[in-house]
Each structure stands twice: as C-alpha cells, then as structure tokens.
Amino acid sequence: MEKRKILIADDNENIRDALTYLLEDEGYQLWLAKDGADTLKKAKEVHPDILFLDIMMPEINGYDVCRILKNDPELKNIYIIILTAKGQLAEQERGKEAGADEYIVKPFSPMEILTKVKSILNT
C-alpha cells in the first residue's frame, strides 16, 4: 500500500520537528516547507493528502496559500489543516473563508493531531 503523504508548512523549526517526530513514527511520508512559496511548490510536486499550514509565514501567508491551492483544480482536494497561534474567532473565520478544512490552535495536543490524521486518512 502506498504511504500517505503529508506536507508540513511552518516557519518555526520546532513545530516542523515536533510534527515530523509525531507523524514519521506512524509511517507517513513527510515533506517540509518553511515559507508560503515553498509550500506551493511542494504541494504541486507532491500532491499531499494533508497539508498542515501555518498562517504567519514569509513570502506568502497561509491564508493566501490556502486560497491558491483550493482554487487549483488539481490541488483543491488537499485536506488543509491550519495550525496557528492565532486562535481568535475572526482568524478562524478567515481560515474557513480561504478554504481550510480544519483550524487547530497552537499549542496543539499530539494525540489530537494523530487522531485527526488517522480519521482523515481512514488509517
């Protein structure tokens, strides 16, 4: 069976490392991006099943990355989970308007992330 693909886009190395540690043990294929432009490039190359997307990133912010991906016929089915420190309701609404499928506020629970990924991928 083909490994499921997850793209982690965050400019914070500690967040990328934490998610990598958590998800690698579960056998998922992981790709990492540290800014919006790199995220778009990797999403087009990899076609991940899930994208963990930070909002505050260099180059292109997460809302714009989300909007661009959801408007691309080849990439619109990527399941996008915004993972951010911005927990205000207005920010969550912006995420939904941009097309995000989920919105998780940092700090996150590792078990919540694993449970979410497994339910999305039915693994």
GULO-699553 format. One record per residue: residue in three letters; x, y, z of N, C-alpha, C, CB in turn. Coordinates in nm, 2 decimals. Glycine has a CB too. Layout:
N
[rec "ALA"; [X; Y; Z]; [X; Y; Z]; [X; Y; Z]; [X; Y; Z]];
...
***
This chain:
123
[rec "MET"; [0.08; -0.12; 0.00]; [0.00; 0.00; 0.00]; [0.09; 0.12; 0.00]; [-0.09; 0.00; 0.12]];
[rec "GLU"; [0.05; 0.22; -0.08]; [0.12; 0.35; -0.09]; [0.11; 0.43; 0.04]; [0.07; 0.43; -0.21]];
[rec "LYS"; [0.23; 0.48; 0.08]; [0.23; 0.56; 0.20]; [0.15; 0.69; 0.18]; [0.37; 0.59; 0.25]];
[rec "ARG"; [0.07; 0.74; 0.28]; [0.00; 0.86; 0.27]; [0.10; 0.98; 0.28]; [-0.11; 0.87; 0.37]];
[rec "LYS"; [0.07; 1.09; 0.21]; [0.17; 1.20; 0.21]; [0.11; 1.32; 0.29]; [0.19; 1.24; 0.06]];
[rec "ILE"; [0.20; 1.38; 0.37]; [0.17; 1.49; 0.45]; [0.27; 1.60; 0.43]; [0.16; 1.45; 0.60]];
[rec "LEU"; [0.23; 1.72; 0.40]; [0.32; 1.83; 0.39]; [0.30; 1.92; 0.51]; [0.29; 1.92; 0.26]];
[rec "ILE"; [0.41; 1.96; 0.58]; [0.41; 2.04; 0.70]; [0.47; 2.17; 0.66]; [0.49; 1.97; 0.82]];
[rec "ALA"; [0.39; 2.28; 0.67]; [0.44; 2.41; 0.63]; [0.43; 2.51; 0.75]; [0.35; 2.47; 0.51]];
[rec "ASP"; [0.55; 2.54; 0.80]; [0.56; 2.62; 0.92]; [0.70; 2.69; 0.92]; [0.53; 2.55; 1.05]];
[rec "ASP"; [0.71; 2.81; 0.95]; [0.84; 2.88; 0.95]; [0.91; 2.85; 1.08]; [0.83; 3.03; 0.93]];
[rec "ASN"; [0.85; 2.79; 1.18]; [0.91; 2.75; 1.31]; [0.96; 2.61; 1.30]; [0.80; 2.77; 1.42]];
[rec "GLU"; [1.09; 2.60; 1.31]; [1.16; 2.47; 1.30]; [1.11; 2.37; 1.41]; [1.31; 2.49; 1.31]];
[rec "ASN"; [1.09; 2.43; 1.53]; [1.04; 2.34; 1.64]; [0.91; 2.28; 1.61]; [1.03; 2.42; 1.77]];
[rec "ILE"; [0.82; 2.35; 1.54]; [0.69; 2.29; 1.51]; [0.71; 2.19; 1.40]; [0.59; 2.40; 1.46]];
[rec "ARG"; [0.79; 2.22; 1.30]; [0.82; 2.12; 1.19]; [0.88; 1.99; 1.25]; [0.91; 2.18; 1.09]];
[rec "ASP"; [0.97; 2.01; 1.34]; [1.04; 1.89; 1.41]; [0.94; 1.81; 1.49]; [1.15; 1.94; 1.50]];
[rec "ALA"; [0.85; 1.88; 1.57]; [0.75; 1.81; 1.65]; [0.66; 1.73; 1.57]; [0.68; 1.91; 1.74]];
[rec "LEU"; [0.61; 1.79; 1.46]; [0.51; 1.72; 1.38]; [0.58; 1.60; 1.30]; [0.45; 1.81; 1.27]];
[rec "THR"; [0.70; 1.62; 1.26]; [0.78; 1.52; 1.19]; [0.80; 1.40; 1.29]; [0.92; 1.57; 1.15]];
[rec "TYR"; [0.84; 1.43; 1.41]; [0.86; 1.32; 1.51]; [0.73; 1.24; 1.53]; [0.91; 1.38; 1.64]];
[rec "LEU"; [0.62; 1.31; 1.54]; [0.49; 1.25; 1.57]; [0.44; 1.17; 1.45]; [0.39; 1.36; 1.60]];
[rec "LEU"; [0.46; 1.22; 1.33]; [0.39; 1.15; 1.22]; [0.49; 1.05; 1.15]; [0.35; 1.26; 1.12]];
[rec "GLU"; [0.61; 1.07; 1.16]; [0.71; 0.98; 1.10]; [0.70; 0.84; 1.16]; [0.85; 1.03; 1.11]];
[rec "ASP"; [0.68; 0.83; 1.29]; [0.66; 0.70; 1.36]; [0.54; 0.63; 1.31]; [0.66; 0.73; 1.51]];
[rec "GLU"; [0.44; 0.70; 1.26]; [0.32; 0.64; 1.21]; [0.33; 0.59; 1.07]; [0.20; 0.74; 1.22]];
[rec "GLY"; [0.44; 0.61; 1.00]; [0.47; 0.56; 0.87]; [0.42; 0.65; 0.75]; [0.40; 0.43; 0.86]];
[rec "TYR"; [0.39; 0.78; 0.78]; [0.35; 0.87; 0.67]; [0.48; 0.92; 0.60]; [0.27; 0.98; 0.73]];
[rec "GLN"; [0.46; 0.95; 0.48]; [0.57; 1.02; 0.40]; [0.55; 1.17; 0.43]; [0.56; 0.99; 0.25]];
[rec "LEU"; [0.66; 1.24; 0.47]; [0.65; 1.38; 0.51]; [0.74; 1.47; 0.42]; [0.69; 1.39; 0.65]];
[rec "TRP"; [0.69; 1.58; 0.39]; [0.76; 1.69; 0.32]; [0.75; 1.81; 0.41]; [0.71; 1.72; 0.18]];
[rec "LEU"; [0.85; 1.90; 0.41]; [0.86; 2.01; 0.49]; [0.88; 2.14; 0.41]; [0.97; 2.00; 0.60]];
[rec "ALA"; [0.81; 2.25; 0.45]; [0.82; 2.38; 0.38]; [0.83; 2.48; 0.49]; [0.70; 2.41; 0.28]];
[rec "LYS"; [0.91; 2.59; 0.47]; [0.92; 2.69; 0.57]; [0.87; 2.83; 0.53]; [1.07; 2.70; 0.61]];
[rec "ASP"; [0.82; 2.84; 0.41]; [0.75; 2.96; 0.37]; [0.64; 2.93; 0.27]; [0.86; 3.06; 0.31]];
[rec "GLY"; [0.56; 3.03; 0.24]; [0.45; 3.01; 0.15]; [0.48; 2.97; 0.01]; [0.37; 3.14; 0.15]];
[rec "ALA"; [0.59; 3.03; -0.04]; [0.62; 3.00; -0.18]; [0.67; 2.85; -0.19]; [0.74; 3.09; -0.23]];
[rec "ASP"; [0.75; 2.81; -0.09]; [0.80; 2.67; -0.09]; [0.68; 2.58; -0.07]; [0.90; 2.65; 0.02]];
[rec "THR"; [0.59; 2.62; 0.01]; [0.47; 2.53; 0.03]; [0.39; 2.51; -0.10]; [0.37; 2.60; 0.13]];
[rec "LEU"; [0.37; 2.61; -0.18]; [0.30; 2.60; -0.31]; [0.38; 2.51; -0.40]; [0.28; 2.74; -0.37]];
[rec "LYS"; [0.51; 2.53; -0.41]; [0.60; 2.45; -0.50]; [0.59; 2.30; -0.46]; [0.74; 2.50; -0.49]];
[rec "LYS"; [0.60; 2.27; -0.33]; [0.60; 2.13; -0.28]; [0.46; 2.07; -0.30]; [0.64; 2.12; -0.14]];
[rec "ALA"; [0.36; 2.15; -0.28]; [0.22; 2.09; -0.29]; [0.20; 2.05; -0.44]; [0.11; 2.20; -0.25]];
[rec "LYS"; [0.25; 2.13; -0.53]; [0.23; 2.10; -0.68]; [0.32; 1.97; -0.71]; [0.28; 2.21; -0.76]];
[rec "GLU"; [0.43; 1.96; -0.65]; [0.52; 1.84; -0.68]; [0.47; 1.71; -0.62]; [0.66; 1.87; -0.63]];
[rec "VAL"; [0.42; 1.72; -0.49]; [0.39; 1.60; -0.41]; [0.24; 1.56; -0.41]; [0.43; 1.63; -0.27]];
[rec "HIS"; [0.15; 1.66; -0.43]; [0.01; 1.63; -0.41]; [-0.02; 1.56; -0.28]; [-0.04; 1.55; -0.53]];
[rec "PRO"; [0.01; 1.63; -0.17]; [-0.01; 1.56; -0.04]; [-0.16; 1.53; -0.01]; [0.05; 1.65; 0.07]];
[rec "ASP"; [-0.18; 1.44; 0.08]; [-0.32; 1.41; 0.12]; [-0.36; 1.51; 0.22]; [-0.32; 1.27; 0.18]];
[rec "ILE"; [-0.26; 1.55; 0.31]; [-0.29; 1.65; 0.41]; [-0.18; 1.76; 0.41]; [-0.30; 1.58; 0.55]];
[rec "LEU"; [-0.22; 1.88; 0.43]; [-0.13; 1.99; 0.45]; [-0.15; 2.06; 0.58]; [-0.14; 2.09; 0.33]];
[rec "PHE"; [-0.05; 2.06; 0.67]; [-0.06; 2.14; 0.80]; [0.00; 2.27; 0.76]; [0.02; 2.07; 0.92]];
[rec "LEU"; [-0.08; 2.38; 0.78]; [-0.04; 2.51; 0.72]; [-0.04; 2.62; 0.83]; [-0.13; 2.54; 0.61]];
[rec "ASP"; [0.07; 2.68; 0.85]; [0.08; 2.79; 0.94]; [0.03; 2.92; 0.87]; [0.23; 2.81; 1.00]];
[rec "ILE"; [-0.02; 3.01; 0.95]; [-0.07; 3.14; 0.89]; [0.05; 3.24; 0.87]; [-0.18; 3.20; 0.98]];
[rec "MET"; [0.12; 3.26; 0.97]; [0.22; 3.37; 0.96]; [0.35; 3.31; 0.91]; [0.24; 3.43; 1.10]];
[rec "MET"; [0.37; 3.32; 0.78]; [0.49; 3.26; 0.72]; [0.55; 3.37; 0.62]; [0.46; 3.13; 0.64]];
[rec "PRO"; [0.68; 3.36; 0.60]; [0.74; 3.45; 0.50]; [0.69; 3.42; 0.36]; [0.89; 3.45; 0.50]];
[rec "GLU"; [0.71; 3.52; 0.27]; [0.68; 3.51; 0.13]; [0.53; 3.52; 0.10]; [0.73; 3.38; 0.07]];
[rec "ILE"; [0.45; 3.42; 0.13]; [0.31; 3.42; 0.11]; [0.25; 3.37; 0.24]; [0.26; 3.33; -0.02]];
[rec "ASN"; [0.15; 3.44; 0.30]; [0.09; 3.39; 0.42]; [0.00; 3.27; 0.40]; [0.01; 3.50; 0.49]];
[rec "GLY"; [-0.03; 3.20; 0.51]; [-0.11; 3.08; 0.50]; [-0.25; 3.09; 0.44]; [-0.12; 3.02; 0.63]];
[rec "TYR"; [-0.31; 3.20; 0.47]; [-0.45; 3.22; 0.41]; [-0.44; 3.23; 0.25]; [-0.51; 3.36; 0.46]];
[rec "ASP"; [-0.34; 3.30; 0.20]; [-0.32; 3.31; 0.06]; [-0.28; 3.17; 0.00]; [-0.22; 3.41; 0.02]];
[rec "VAL"; [-0.19; 3.10; 0.07]; [-0.16; 2.97; 0.02]; [-0.28; 2.88; 0.01]; [-0.05; 2.90; 0.11]];
[rec "CYS"; [-0.36; 2.88; 0.11]; [-0.48; 2.80; 0.12]; [-0.58; 2.84; 0.00]; [-0.56; 2.82; 0.25]];
[rec "ARG"; [-0.60; 2.97; -0.02]; [-0.68; 3.02; -0.13]; [-0.63; 2.97; -0.26]; [-0.70; 3.17; -0.12]];
[rec "ILE"; [-0.50; 2.98; -0.29]; [-0.44; 2.94; -0.41]; [-0.46; 2.79; -0.44]; [-0.29; 2.98; -0.42]];
[rec "LEU"; [-0.44; 2.71; -0.34]; [-0.45; 2.57; -0.35]; [-0.59; 2.53; -0.38]; [-0.40; 2.49; -0.23]];
[rec "LYS"; [-0.69; 2.59; -0.30]; [-0.83; 2.55; -0.31]; [-0.89; 2.59; -0.45]; [-0.91; 2.61; -0.20]];
[rec "ASN"; [-0.82; 2.69; -0.51]; [-0.87; 2.74; -0.64]; [-0.80; 2.67; -0.76]; [-0.85; 2.89; -0.66]];
[rec "ASP"; [-0.71; 2.58; -0.73]; [-0.64; 2.50; -0.83]; [-0.71; 2.36; -0.85]; [-0.49; 2.48; -0.79]];
[rec "PRO"; [-0.77; 2.34; -0.97]; [-0.84; 2.21; -0.99]; [-0.76; 2.09; -0.95]; [-0.89; 2.21; -1.13]];
[rec "GLU"; [-0.63; 2.09; -0.97]; [-0.55; 1.97; -0.94]; [-0.52; 1.95; -0.80]; [-0.42; 1.97; -1.02]];
[rec "LEU"; [-0.53; 2.06; -0.72]; [-0.48; 2.06; -0.58]; [-0.59; 2.09; -0.48]; [-0.37; 2.16; -0.56]];
[rec "LYS"; [-0.71; 2.12; -0.53]; [-0.82; 2.16; -0.44]; [-0.86; 2.05; -0.34]; [-0.94; 2.20; -0.52]];
[rec "ASN"; [-0.83; 1.92; -0.37]; [-0.87; 1.82; -0.28]; [-0.77; 1.79; -0.16]; [-0.89; 1.69; -0.35]];
[rec "ILE"; [-0.66; 1.87; -0.16]; [-0.57; 1.85; -0.05]; [-0.65; 1.89; 0.08]; [-0.44; 1.94; -0.06]];
[rec "TYR"; [-0.64; 1.81; 0.18]; [-0.71; 1.84; 0.31]; [-0.62; 1.94; 0.39]; [-0.74; 1.71; 0.39]];
[rec "ILE"; [-0.66; 2.06; 0.40]; [-0.58; 2.17; 0.46]; [-0.62; 2.19; 0.61]; [-0.59; 2.30; 0.38]];
[rec "ILE"; [-0.52; 2.17; 0.70]; [-0.54; 2.20; 0.84]; [-0.46; 2.32; 0.88]; [-0.51; 2.07; 0.93]];
[rec "ILE"; [-0.52; 2.43; 0.91]; [-0.45; 2.55; 0.95]; [-0.41; 2.52; 1.10]; [-0.53; 2.68; 0.94]];
[rec "LEU"; [-0.28; 2.54; 1.12]; [-0.22; 2.51; 1.25]; [-0.15; 2.64; 1.29]; [-0.12; 2.39; 1.25]];
[rec "THR"; [-0.21; 2.72; 1.38]; [-0.16; 2.85; 1.41]; [-0.17; 2.89; 1.55]; [-0.22; 2.95; 1.32]];
[rec "ALA"; [-0.10; 3.00; 1.59]; [-0.12; 3.05; 1.73]; [-0.23; 3.15; 1.73]; [0.01; 3.12; 1.77]];
[rec "LYS"; [-0.28; 3.19; 1.61]; [-0.39; 3.29; 1.60]; [-0.53; 3.22; 1.63]; [-0.40; 3.35; 1.46]];
[rec "GLY"; [-0.57; 3.22; 1.75]; [-0.69; 3.15; 1.79]; [-0.82; 3.23; 1.79]; [-0.67; 3.09; 1.93]];
[rec "GLN"; [-0.81; 3.36; 1.76]; [-0.93; 3.44; 1.77]; [-1.04; 3.39; 1.66]; [-0.90; 3.59; 1.74]];
[rec "LEU"; [-1.16; 3.41; 1.70]; [-1.27; 3.36; 1.61]; [-1.26; 3.43; 1.47]; [-1.41; 3.39; 1.68]];
[rec "ALA"; [-1.23; 3.55; 1.47]; [-1.22; 3.62; 1.34]; [-1.11; 3.55; 1.25]; [-1.18; 3.77; 1.36]];
[rec "GLU"; [-1.00; 3.51; 1.31]; [-0.90; 3.44; 1.24]; [-0.94; 3.31; 1.19]; [-0.77; 3.43; 1.32]];
[rec "GLN"; [-1.02; 3.24; 1.27]; [-1.07; 3.11; 1.23]; [-1.17; 3.13; 1.11]; [-1.15; 3.04; 1.35]];
[rec "GLU"; [-1.25; 3.23; 1.11]; [-1.34; 3.26; 1.00]; [-1.26; 3.29; 0.88]; [-1.43; 3.39; 1.04]];
[rec "ARG"; [-1.15; 3.36; 0.89]; [-1.07; 3.39; 0.77]; [-1.02; 3.26; 0.71]; [-0.95; 3.48; 0.81]];
[rec "GLY"; [-0.98; 3.17; 0.80]; [-0.93; 3.04; 0.76]; [-1.04; 2.96; 0.68]; [-0.88; 2.96; 0.87]];
[rec "LYS"; [-1.16; 2.96; 0.73]; [-1.27; 2.89; 0.66]; [-1.30; 2.96; 0.53]; [-1.40; 2.89; 0.75]];
[rec "GLU"; [-1.30; 3.09; 0.53]; [-1.32; 3.16; 0.40]; [-1.21; 3.13; 0.30]; [-1.33; 3.31; 0.43]];
[rec "ALA"; [-1.09; 3.11; 0.34]; [-0.98; 3.08; 0.25]; [-0.99; 2.94; 0.20]; [-0.85; 3.10; 0.32]];
[rec "GLY"; [-1.08; 2.85; 0.26]; [-1.10; 2.72; 0.22]; [-1.04; 2.61; 0.30]; [-1.04; 2.70; 0.08]];
[rec "ALA"; [-0.99; 2.65; 0.42]; [-0.93; 2.55; 0.51]; [-1.04; 2.45; 0.56]; [-0.87; 2.61; 0.63]];
[rec "ASP"; [-1.00; 2.32; 0.57]; [-1.09; 2.22; 0.61]; [-1.09; 2.21; 0.76]; [-1.04; 2.08; 0.56]];
[rec "GLU"; [-0.99; 2.25; 0.83]; [-0.98; 2.24; 0.98]; [-0.90; 2.36; 1.03]; [-0.92; 2.11; 1.03]];
[rec "TYR"; [-0.91; 2.39; 1.15]; [-0.83; 2.50; 1.21]; [-0.80; 2.46; 1.35]; [-0.92; 2.64; 1.22]];
[rec "ILE"; [-0.67; 2.44; 1.38]; [-0.62; 2.39; 1.51]; [-0.53; 2.50; 1.57]; [-0.54; 2.26; 1.50]];
[rec "VAL"; [-0.55; 2.54; 1.69]; [-0.47; 2.64; 1.75]; [-0.35; 2.58; 1.83]; [-0.56; 2.73; 1.85]];
[rec "LYS"; [-0.24; 2.65; 1.81]; [-0.12; 2.61; 1.89]; [-0.13; 2.67; 2.03]; [0.01; 2.66; 1.82]];
[rec "PRO"; [-0.07; 2.60; 2.13]; [-0.01; 2.47; 2.13]; [-0.11; 2.36; 2.10]; [0.07; 2.45; 2.26]];
[rec "PHE"; [-0.07; 2.26; 2.03]; [-0.17; 2.15; 1.99]; [-0.13; 2.03; 2.08]; [-0.16; 2.12; 1.84]];
[rec "SER"; [-0.23; 1.94; 2.08]; [-0.21; 1.81; 2.15]; [-0.17; 1.71; 2.05]; [-0.35; 1.77; 2.22]];
[rec "PRO"; [-0.05; 1.64; 2.08]; [-0.01; 1.54; 1.98]; [-0.11; 1.44; 1.95]; [0.12; 1.48; 2.04]];
[rec "MET"; [-0.19; 1.40; 2.06]; [-0.29; 1.29; 2.04]; [-0.40; 1.35; 1.95]; [-0.35; 1.25; 2.17]];
[rec "GLU"; [-0.44; 1.48; 1.96]; [-0.54; 1.54; 1.88]; [-0.49; 1.53; 1.73]; [-0.57; 1.68; 1.92]];
[rec "ILE"; [-0.37; 1.56; 1.71]; [-0.31; 1.56; 1.57]; [-0.32; 1.42; 1.51]; [-0.16; 1.61; 1.57]];
[rec "LEU"; [-0.27; 1.32; 1.59]; [-0.27; 1.18; 1.54]; [-0.41; 1.13; 1.51]; [-0.20; 1.09; 1.64]];
[rec "THR"; [-0.50; 1.16; 1.60]; [-0.64; 1.12; 1.59]; [-0.70; 1.18; 1.46]; [-0.72; 1.15; 1.71]];
[rec "LYS"; [-0.67; 1.31; 1.44]; [-0.73; 1.38; 1.33]; [-0.67; 1.32; 1.20]; [-0.69; 1.53; 1.34]];
[rec "VAL"; [-0.54; 1.30; 1.19]; [-0.48; 1.25; 1.07]; [-0.54; 1.11; 1.04]; [-0.32; 1.24; 1.09]];
[rec "LYS"; [-0.54; 1.03; 1.14]; [-0.59; 0.89; 1.11]; [-0.74; 0.89; 1.07]; [-0.58; 0.81; 1.24]];
[rec "SER"; [-0.82; 0.98; 1.12]; [-0.96; 0.98; 1.08]; [-0.98; 1.04; 0.94]; [-1.05; 1.07; 1.18]];
[rec "ILE"; [-0.89; 1.14; 0.90]; [-0.90; 1.20; 0.77]; [-0.86; 1.09; 0.67]; [-0.81; 1.32; 0.76]];
[rec "LEU"; [-0.75; 1.02; 0.70]; [-0.69; 0.92; 0.60]; [-0.75; 0.78; 0.62]; [-0.54; 0.91; 0.62]];
[rec "ASN"; [-0.84; 0.77; 0.71]; [-0.91; 0.64; 0.74]; [-0.80; 0.53; 0.76]; [-1.00; 0.60; 0.63]];
[rec "THR"; [-0.70; 0.56; 0.84]; [-0.59; 0.46; 0.87]; [-0.60; 0.41; 1.01]; [-0.46; 0.52; 0.84]];
***
